[in-house]
Amino acid sequence: MPLSSRRATAALVFLGVSTFSFVTVEVLPIGLLTVIADDLERSRSQVGLLVTGYAAVVVLASIPLARLTHHLPRRLVLTGTLGVLTAATALSAAAPSYETLFAARLLIALSQALFWSIAPPIATSLFAPEFRGRVVARLAIGTALAPILGIPLGTWLGEQAGWRVPFVVMTVLGAAACVGIAVLLPRTEVQDSPSRRGSSPDLRRYVVLLIASAVGVTGFLTFNTYVTPFLLDISGFSPEVLGPMLLASGAGGLAGTVIVGRVLDRYPWGAIVLPLGLITIGLLGLYALGEVQVVTVALIAVIGLAFSGLAVAVQSRTLQIAPGSTDIASAGTSSAFNVGIAAGAFVGGALIDTTTVRAVALVGGLLTAAAALVMLSEPLLVRVRRTVPECRDDHAVCEEPV
């Protein structure tokens, strides 16, 4: 029996709370790096591993966990995932040592690896297929709000009351999301829901999407990981205005999430190409005009808007062209994003060690330009339309005939 509109909307809200919680918990140690390091008597680089190790687990575990849980009821899997988030975040808050905190972080990463594989298909299954793009965009509002509200407020609270307090708050929020999902989500088996399969399955388009996503995210993170030294050293901003500057970027990201949701269902391919083009223009503009503060503020906002729009568009496109299970396809997209995050941080770090921080904007822009070219080539690569055959194993990604 289909959900009422009110109940489906309420379930989507709690799913949004879940995305907000995961993004905030993942990145929070960066804002609290010095506080955690001092309290646990560890170096800042060791605390940084709490984020690096987290990303590595997400990359490695997303597809295996999606396969392992594919035949289980979605409500059971999702509430279990949120239960692990809640328990492991509570363990983080109470961790007596660095080793315990690190282990708790790896548990949260495992739950996130599975969450991003199943949450978008579950959200879209609650509504009519023609609203798929809009639903994905609304789900991503929680993701967009995390850098605007969750991380700044968590950082401030940790500096005022100790780093454990923000983790206690996130434990409560995670528990609320878990209970809300358990109450509102219907008991629907995987095979009973059409959202478990792509609406227009196409292996070639999916591979192109993965490549463009990984390269594009690498380009964005090459710059964004080191946006603070760029703003200080190249643009000449004072440390006092960095907070408002990053808030402007976050606000642009929220706007991008809302805007792209209005066009995703009509222009799914263009909704990816255009943000990649805007990020490229923004990064190359910063390389050329980064000393002009007014221009820098505008370009930072445009880049934030475009990247959030890109993330939503990629997820929506994944659900459309998934060549097999949407869970497995979403896991692949999540892995591609996290590969890009890790690669971007590595490339940016190598650049600032060997050149100047200005180079991160140039190289980042060239990488996103390459990603845009990959997406622009998609029509040529799939000009001859092929039909993806029915999978013999319904949890595997189908392959096209040679």
Buried (B, 14 or more C-beta within 10 A) or exposed (E): EEBEEEBBBBBBBBBBBBBBBBBBBBBBBEBBBEBBBEBBEBEEEBBBBBBEBBBBBBBBBBBEBBBEBBEBBBBEBBBBBBBBBBBBBBBBBBBEEBEBBBBBBBBBBBBBBBBBBBBBBBBBBBBEBEBBBBBBBBBBBBBBBBBBBBBBBBBEBBBEEBBBBBBBBBBEBBBBBBBBBBEBBBEBEBEEBEBBBBBEBBBBBBBBBBBBBBBBBBBBBBBBBBBBBBBBBBBEBEEEEBEEBBBBBBBBBBBBBBBBBEBBBEBBBEBBBBBBBBBBBBBBBBBBBBEBBEBBBBBBBBBBBBBBBBBBBBBBBBBBBBBBBBBBBBBBBBBBBBBBBBBBBBBBBBBBEEEEBBBBBBBBBBBBBBBBBBBBEBEEEBEEEEEBEEBEEBBBBBEEEE
